[in-house]
Amino acid sequence: MDVMNITIRQLEIFEAVAQQLSYTRASELLFLSQPAVSMQIKQLESEVEMPLFERMGKKLFLTEAGEELLIYARNISQQLVELDDVFDEMRGSEKGRLTIAVATTANYFALKLLGEFYTRFSGANISLDVTNRASLLTHLNDNTVDMVIMGRPPEGMDVEATAFLKNPLVVIAPKDHPLASKKNIPLAVP
């Protein structure tokens, strides 16, 4: 498959000539010499193997091939503007993607944290997987998430673990249970 070798600059020049229907006015807009603009259009026509403009008297018109190329040139220009906007937002930390896996036991807490995060960075695309410990370890091992929230860090994995919240264990029992009235219950069984 033969792929055309067209530069973005050539498309910009072509778009200017197509809008102005004048090599001279396009060259003034682009701060280029008229021969430089003509040369770029000739190279572009050579690449597509068809004329893009035709002259009738003193007027310049787009050919059918030129009209088609103009549609694609405008789409490519728009795509480049959108890409630039995305990168600007990513550099500003206002947009991006965050993928998190959370242990089932941390679900409520994680949702509250992510809600606060999203309030500050509403342009972010957040993906959350609430799962069991085995799946969390698989995510870490396969590097498929940006962050994992779990109760106990894995041993023997090359990861960075940071404790950021105390997770106290409490005993919950019915009111009439013998331990319900005790204040300090030892973990060791007598």
Residue frames as qw, qx, qy, qz and C-alpha x, y, z in Angstrom:
[[0.000, 0.889, 0.458, 0.000, 0.00, 0.00, 0.00],
 [0.421, 0.320, 0.001, 0.849, 1.41, 3.33, -1.06],
 [0.251, -0.787, -0.440, 0.352, 0.91, 6.09, 1.51],
 [0.294, 0.852, 0.092, 0.424, 1.00, 9.72, 0.44],
 [0.592, -0.213, -0.250, 0.736, 3.86, 11.77, 1.79],
 [0.016, -0.780, -0.241, -0.578, 2.12, 15.03, 2.65],
 [0.345, -0.023, -0.517, 0.783, 3.30, 17.38, 5.39],
 [0.119, -0.735, -0.579, 0.332, 1.11, 19.31, 7.77],
 [0.130, -0.541, 0.108, 0.824, 2.75, 22.50, 6.52],
 [0.012, 0.049, 0.702, 0.710, 1.75, 21.68, 2.95],
 [0.125, -0.591, -0.791, -0.095, -1.85, 21.20, 4.11],
 [0.169, -0.703, -0.309, 0.617, -1.75, 24.54, 5.93],
 [0.072, -0.346, 0.385, 0.852, -0.49, 26.28, 2.79],
 [0.042, -0.265, -0.829, -0.490, -3.04, 24.48, 0.63],
 [0.126, -0.679, -0.690, 0.216, -5.85, 25.50, 3.02],
 [0.116, -0.628, -0.066, 0.767, -4.76, 29.15, 2.88],
 [0.006, 0.152, -0.593, -0.790, -4.68, 29.15, -0.92],
 [0.099, -0.413, -0.869, -0.253, -8.06, 27.38, -1.05],
 [0.120, -0.714, -0.535, 0.436, -9.61, 29.95, 1.31],
 [0.056, -0.651, 0.096, 0.751, -8.15, 32.95, -0.48],
 [0.728, 0.541, 0.400, 0.130, -8.27, 31.50, -3.99],
 [0.313, 0.914, -0.203, 0.161, -5.05, 33.43, -4.51],
 [0.833, 0.029, -0.262, 0.486, -1.41, 32.43, -4.19],
 [0.241, 0.505, -0.184, 0.808, -0.44, 36.03, -3.48],
 [0.502, -0.605, 0.071, -0.614, -2.96, 36.64, -0.66],
 [0.941, -0.292, -0.171, 0.017, -2.16, 33.23, 0.86],
 [0.702, 0.216, -0.274, 0.621, 1.56, 34.03, 0.81],
 [0.045, -0.577, 0.185, -0.794, 0.88, 37.34, 2.59],
 [0.749, -0.516, -0.040, -0.414, -1.21, 35.61, 5.26],
 [0.964, -0.180, -0.097, 0.171, 1.46, 32.97, 5.81],
 [0.211, -0.892, 0.348, 0.196, 4.40, 35.40, 5.64],
 [0.718, -0.062, 0.576, 0.386, 5.91, 33.37, 2.81],
 [0.073, 0.407, -0.450, -0.792, 7.01, 34.37, -0.65],
 [0.757, 0.358, 0.041, -0.545, 4.58, 33.70, -3.47],
 [0.571, 0.445, -0.674, -0.149, 7.09, 31.34, -5.18],
 [0.054, -0.226, 0.899, -0.371, 7.41, 29.35, -1.91],
 [0.611, 0.197, 0.483, -0.596, 3.64, 28.90, -1.77],
 [0.717, 0.480, -0.279, -0.421, 3.52, 27.91, -5.45],
 [0.322, 0.432, -0.842, 0.043, 6.31, 25.39, -4.93],
 [0.292, -0.073, 0.831, -0.468, 4.51, 23.74, -1.98],
 [0.711, 0.348, 0.245, -0.560, 1.27, 23.46, -3.96],
 [0.614, 0.521, -0.531, -0.266, 3.18, 21.94, -6.92],
 [0.091, 0.311, -0.920, 0.221, 4.77, 19.37, -4.59],
 [0.495, 0.117, 0.648, -0.566, 1.36, 18.57, -3.13],
 [0.735, 0.462, -0.057, -0.493, -0.15, 18.16, -6.61],
 [0.427, 0.486, -0.758, -0.085, 2.75, 15.92, -7.54],
 [0.159, -0.168, 0.894, -0.384, 2.10, 13.78, -4.48],
 [0.580, 0.300, 0.563, -0.506, -1.65, 13.39, -5.17],
 [0.306, 0.010, 0.775, 0.553, -0.96, 13.09, -8.91],
 [0.137, 0.722, 0.630, 0.250, -3.81, 15.48, -9.78],
 [0.120, 0.390, -0.026, 0.913, -4.21, 19.23, -10.09],
 [0.201, -0.476, -0.696, 0.498, -5.77, 20.86, -7.01],
 [0.132, 0.694, 0.169, -0.688, -6.46, 24.25, -8.60],
 [0.492, 0.408, 0.553, 0.534, -7.38, 25.43, -12.06],
 [0.066, -0.424, -0.005, 0.903, -7.21, 28.89, -13.54],
 [0.326, 0.658, 0.625, 0.266, -9.96, 30.41, -15.61],
 [0.153, 0.882, 0.063, 0.442, -8.82, 33.79, -16.80],
 [0.120, 0.574, -0.497, 0.639, -7.50, 35.58, -13.72],
 [0.705, -0.432, 0.210, -0.522, -9.60, 33.51, -11.27],
 [0.170, 0.299, -0.927, 0.147, -8.38, 30.48, -9.34],
 [0.804, -0.205, -0.061, -0.555, -10.78, 27.60, -8.60],
 [0.474, -0.329, 0.803, -0.151, -10.52, 24.34, -6.69],
 [0.474, 0.143, -0.763, -0.416, -10.68, 21.20, -8.78],
 [0.844, -0.316, -0.270, -0.339, -12.72, 18.22, -7.60],
 [0.782, -0.015, -0.460, 0.420, -9.55, 16.76, -6.09],
 [0.166, 0.333, -0.313, 0.874, -8.86, 20.11, -4.43],
 [0.573, -0.437, -0.045, -0.692, -12.33, 20.18, -2.89],
 [0.907, -0.231, -0.353, -0.014, -11.81, 16.68, -1.47],
 [0.617, 0.129, -0.417, 0.655, -8.39, 17.57, -0.12],
 [0.125, -0.471, 0.164, -0.858, -9.80, 20.71, 1.50],
 [0.783, -0.443, -0.178, -0.400, -12.30, 18.61, 3.48],
 [0.893, -0.143, -0.310, 0.294, -9.50, 16.36, 4.76],
 [0.402, 0.352, -0.274, 0.800, -7.14, 19.27, 5.41],
 [0.370, -0.543, 0.079, -0.750, -9.78, 20.99, 7.56],
 [0.892, -0.364, -0.204, -0.172, -10.49, 17.75, 9.45],
 [0.786, 0.058, -0.324, 0.523, -6.78, 17.21, 10.09],
 [0.115, 0.473, -0.213, 0.847, -6.38, 20.83, 11.24],
 [0.619, -0.526, -0.025, -0.583, -9.32, 20.41, 13.62],
 [0.932, -0.212, -0.277, 0.100, -7.92, 17.14, 14.96],
 [0.587, 0.234, -0.322, 0.705, -4.57, 18.83, 15.62],
 [0.200, -0.533, 0.143, -0.810, -6.29, 21.69, 17.48],
 [0.822, -0.430, -0.123, -0.353, -8.22, 19.17, 19.60],
 [0.874, -0.019, -0.326, 0.359, -5.04, 17.19, 20.31],
 [0.297, 0.403, -0.289, 0.816, -3.26, 20.37, 21.37],
 [0.492, -0.536, 0.042, -0.685, -6.18, 21.22, 23.70],
 [0.926, -0.289, -0.236, -0.062, -6.06, 17.74, 25.26],
 [0.726, 0.120, -0.330, 0.591, -2.31, 18.02, 25.86],
 [0.008, -0.519, 0.191, -0.833, -2.74, 21.52, 27.32],
 [0.705, -0.500, -0.031, -0.502, -5.34, 20.21, 29.75],
 [0.934, -0.139, -0.281, 0.174, -3.21, 17.18, 30.64],
 [0.501, 0.308, -0.330, 0.739, -0.21, 19.40, 31.34],
 [0.250, -0.476, 0.173, -0.825, -2.46, 21.49, 33.57],
 [0.068, -0.024, -0.934, 0.351, -3.56, 18.34, 35.45],
 [0.500, 0.150, 0.254, -0.814, -7.19, 19.18, 34.74],
 [0.874, 0.268, -0.095, -0.394, -7.75, 16.32, 32.36],
 [0.159, 0.457, -0.875, -0.005, -6.36, 12.87, 32.13],
 [0.824, -0.155, -0.454, -0.303, -7.17, 9.34, 33.06],
 [0.224, -0.463, 0.724, -0.460, -6.95, 7.79, 36.52],
 [0.787, -0.063, -0.553, -0.266, -7.44, 4.06, 36.92],
 [0.251, -0.449, 0.663, -0.545, -7.88, 2.79, 40.46],
 [0.677, -0.178, -0.699, -0.146, -8.58, -0.66, 41.89],
 [0.324, -0.477, 0.427, -0.697, -9.96, -0.79, 45.42],
 [0.141, -0.052, -0.964, 0.218, -10.46, -3.59, 47.91],
 [0.352, -0.554, -0.652, -0.379, -14.13, -4.28, 48.57],
 [0.495, -0.580, -0.500, 0.411, -13.59, -3.27, 52.21],
 [0.270, -0.356, -0.019, 0.895, -12.40, 0.21, 51.16],
 [0.191, 0.515, 0.657, 0.516, -15.21, 0.90, 48.69],
 [0.151, -0.897, -0.415, 0.016, -17.14, 3.53, 50.71],
 [0.431, -0.712, 0.104, 0.544, -14.01, 5.36, 51.75],
 [0.434, -0.046, 0.538, 0.721, -12.56, 5.29, 48.21],
 [0.155, 0.680, 0.600, 0.393, -15.75, 6.67, 46.67],
 [0.242, -0.921, -0.214, 0.219, -15.68, 9.59, 49.08],
 [0.455, -0.517, 0.332, 0.645, -12.02, 10.33, 48.19],
 [0.362, 0.209, 0.645, 0.640, -12.69, 10.06, 44.46],
 [0.038, 0.850, 0.514, 0.109, -15.68, 12.38, 44.80],
 [0.290, -0.863, 0.030, 0.412, -13.42, 15.03, 46.33],
 [0.463, -0.235, 0.543, 0.660, -10.79, 14.41, 43.64],
 [0.287, 0.496, 0.674, 0.466, -13.39, 14.78, 40.88],
 [0.072, -0.928, -0.326, 0.164, -14.65, 18.03, 42.40],
 [0.300, -0.741, 0.279, 0.532, -11.15, 19.48, 41.99],
 [0.083, -0.344, 0.724, 0.592, -10.40, 17.85, 38.62],
 [0.655, 0.377, 0.432, -0.492, -13.77, 17.56, 36.90],
 [0.577, 0.614, -0.381, -0.380, -12.17, 16.96, 33.50],
 [0.122, -0.408, 0.905, -0.010, -10.53, 13.73, 34.67],
 [0.805, 0.032, -0.425, -0.412, -11.75, 10.39, 33.43],
 [0.323, -0.436, 0.752, -0.374, -11.80, 8.07, 36.45],
 [0.764, 0.022, -0.584, -0.274, -12.07, 4.31, 36.22],
 [0.400, -0.450, 0.626, -0.495, -12.75, 2.38, 39.44],
 [0.706, 0.011, -0.687, -0.170, -12.64, -1.37, 39.94],
 [0.540, -0.475, 0.475, -0.507, -13.93, -2.59, 43.31],
 [0.822, 0.198, -0.519, -0.126, -12.63, -6.12, 43.72],
 [0.881, -0.470, -0.008, 0.044, -11.01, -8.73, 45.97],
 [0.409, -0.761, 0.434, 0.256, -7.39, -8.92, 47.10],
 [0.706, 0.015, 0.605, 0.368, -6.40, -11.52, 44.49],
 [0.474, 0.747, 0.363, 0.291, -7.59, -9.25, 41.66],
 [0.127, -0.981, 0.129, 0.073, -5.81, -6.27, 43.24],
 [0.581, -0.500, 0.544, 0.342, -2.56, -8.24, 43.24],
 [0.646, 0.360, 0.562, 0.370, -3.13, -9.18, 39.58],
 [0.228, 0.953, 0.165, 0.114, -3.71, -5.51, 38.71],
 [0.319, -0.862, 0.347, 0.185, -0.44, -4.59, 40.43],
 [0.675, -0.211, 0.619, 0.342, 1.49, -7.43, 38.84],
 [0.546, 0.489, 0.557, 0.390, 0.17, -6.65, 35.34],
 [0.198, -0.285, 0.019, 0.938, 0.51, -2.86, 35.81],
 [0.041, 0.504, 0.705, 0.498, -3.06, -2.28, 34.59],
 [0.257, -0.885, -0.385, -0.052, -3.97, 0.41, 37.13],
 [0.216, 0.728, -0.245, 0.602, -2.45, 3.65, 38.35],
 [0.160, -0.405, 0.612, -0.660, -3.15, 2.96, 42.01],
 [0.601, -0.291, -0.737, -0.107, -4.51, 0.27, 44.32],
 [0.346, -0.500, 0.384, -0.695, -6.15, 0.93, 47.68],
 [0.791, -0.153, -0.589, -0.059, -5.95, -2.06, 50.00],
 [0.651, -0.742, 0.008, -0.157, -5.62, -2.77, 53.70],
 [0.697, -0.528, 0.410, 0.257, -2.25, -4.50, 53.68],
 [0.357, 0.740, -0.460, -0.336, 0.52, -3.98, 51.09],
 [0.980, 0.165, -0.111, -0.023, 1.71, -7.07, 49.22],
 [0.546, -0.642, 0.485, 0.235, 4.99, -8.66, 50.15],
 [0.626, -0.099, 0.644, 0.429, 7.64, -9.40, 47.54],
 [0.471, 0.724, 0.425, 0.272, 6.29, -7.03, 44.87],
 [0.416, -0.049, 0.050, 0.907, 8.28, -4.08, 43.57],
 [0.082, -0.773, -0.448, -0.442, 5.69, -1.43, 44.47],
 [0.123, 0.233, -0.376, 0.888, 5.66, 1.69, 46.57],
 [0.399, -0.604, -0.686, -0.071, 3.21, 1.50, 49.48],
 [0.047, 0.278, -0.273, 0.920, 2.13, 4.54, 51.47],
 [0.212, -0.537, -0.778, 0.246, -0.16, 4.42, 54.49],
 [0.003, 0.300, 0.101, 0.949, -2.51, 7.39, 54.47],
 [0.597, -0.410, -0.066, -0.687, -5.35, 6.41, 56.81],
 [0.177, -0.213, 0.882, -0.382, -5.63, 4.44, 60.01],
 [0.652, -0.104, -0.542, -0.519, -7.96, 1.51, 59.70],
 [0.275, -0.301, 0.748, -0.524, -8.89, 0.45, 63.24],
 [0.426, -0.165, -0.859, -0.233, -10.56, -2.90, 63.76],
 [0.417, -0.223, 0.389, -0.790, -13.65, -2.92, 65.94],
 [0.001, -0.159, -0.985, 0.074, -15.81, -5.66, 67.36],
 [0.494, -0.093, -0.138, -0.853, -19.49, -5.56, 66.51],
 [0.151, -0.133, -0.970, 0.137, -21.91, -7.74, 68.47],
 [0.371, -0.617, -0.544, -0.431, -25.60, -7.86, 69.44],
 [0.275, -0.669, 0.234, -0.649, -26.56, -5.90, 72.59],
 [0.836, -0.430, 0.152, -0.306, -27.15, -9.04, 74.61],
 [0.827, 0.304, -0.400, 0.250, -23.81, -10.67, 73.72],
 [0.745, -0.563, -0.172, 0.314, -21.52, -11.29, 76.77],
 [0.583, -0.051, 0.076, 0.807, -18.73, -9.13, 75.22],
 [0.110, 0.754, 0.381, 0.524, -21.03, -6.19, 74.41],
 [0.400, -0.907, -0.117, -0.061, -20.53, -4.56, 77.80],
 [0.758, -0.328, 0.104, 0.554, -16.72, -4.90, 77.78],
 [0.121, 0.946, -0.102, -0.283, -14.61, -1.83, 76.93],
 [0.126, 0.691, -0.685, -0.192, -11.26, -3.45, 76.08],
 [0.968, 0.062, 0.194, -0.148, -11.40, -6.86, 74.47],
 [0.323, -0.578, 0.667, 0.342, -8.00, -8.57, 73.98],
 [0.621, 0.460, -0.458, -0.440, -7.29, -10.07, 70.56],
 [0.190, 0.262, -0.941, 0.097, -5.84, -13.22, 72.14],
 [0.759, -0.302, -0.367, -0.445, -8.35, -15.93, 72.89],
 [0.403, -0.570, 0.600, -0.391, -8.10, -17.12, 76.55]]
